[in-house]
Amino acid sequence: MPAADMEHEVERLWGQMQPFYEQLHCYVRAKLNQRYGNAVQPATGPIRADLLGNMWAQEWGNIADIVGPPTRGGYDLTRLLNQQHYDYMRLAKTGERFYTSLGLAPLPVTFWERSQLVRPRDRDVVCHASAWDLVNANDVRIKMCINIDADNFQTVHHEMGHNYYQRAYQHQPFLFEDGANDGFHEAIGDFIALNTTPDYLVDIGLLQRNQVPGADADISLLMRQALDKIAFLPFAISVDQWRWRVFRGQIQPEDYNTSWWQLRQHYQGITPPGGPRPADAFDPGAKYHVANNVPYLRYFLARVLQFQFYEAACRQANWQGALNRCTIYGNTAVGQRFNQMLEMGRSHPWPDALEAFTGTRQMDGTSMVHY
């Protein structure tokens, strides 16, 4: 796909989800206005970036306690894990078991010998979780410092998605050993993490059937998901729109900062704290991906694709009920079709890989809205 066509594709996808974002923005702004008053957050107009709980205002989940509805009848996954005396190895093995339940082969012995799963005692390390494919010969590993909590439960499922993808396409020629497009790799693990629903927790013995919350408890979960996943979309577009326009010469150095905040206001509806920023500042450089020239489109596409994969999988599994309650744990038929997509790597144009699993050649943002 030519670069200009992909840019149009992003705008099309954003158009599918923008009305949802506008409602979320309006709701969050009203809650912040109630909390802080007109002097801090006016009831109309943009939201002040520093009130959204994240340094870049890219995900808003940290203010769920301010803007989200109270949790009713839910469960505390961190508490459940600790009650059952999970340690780092049991947590990691649980993540692997999701993939093997789909019919995929267990991870190689070398994974357990060579991965860093806990913080070493004898040296300082970067604990940010990541997945690695070292020598293209079934040597896959993850590097993280596992804590026993709900976030790490999700992270283990996510990172192993990278490893299973890496192993599935390792038979491809070297240049094709990668995700079908920049969004696929991140989307695979996030798609699996979406399956960690109450039914899944019952299946693996973490939750008792009589502890499964009713549907009225889902609204707080869904709000938290929206605050992180829906709110992220316009930020992701802003970052690469700024980069693309810089590379095209449409934004000159003297306008770097002004244009950055213009794009942030246009897409996200946010404004810098304390009034306009000086033109000679370089706020975009505070984002790692700008300073280190890492394309950001992959994260936007991953948000779209993970829900598209999820809805397609649940449809294949003949799931009945609310989409957010679906899990494909234990479904080998879905797993076989899933692995067929993974094995393709980058050997085909990405619409071929998308079609192999979802039945459509076009990325679609409506799955996120359905969820």
Disulfide bonds with the S-S distance in Angstrom:
Cys127-Cys145 1.94
Cys314-Cys326 2.02
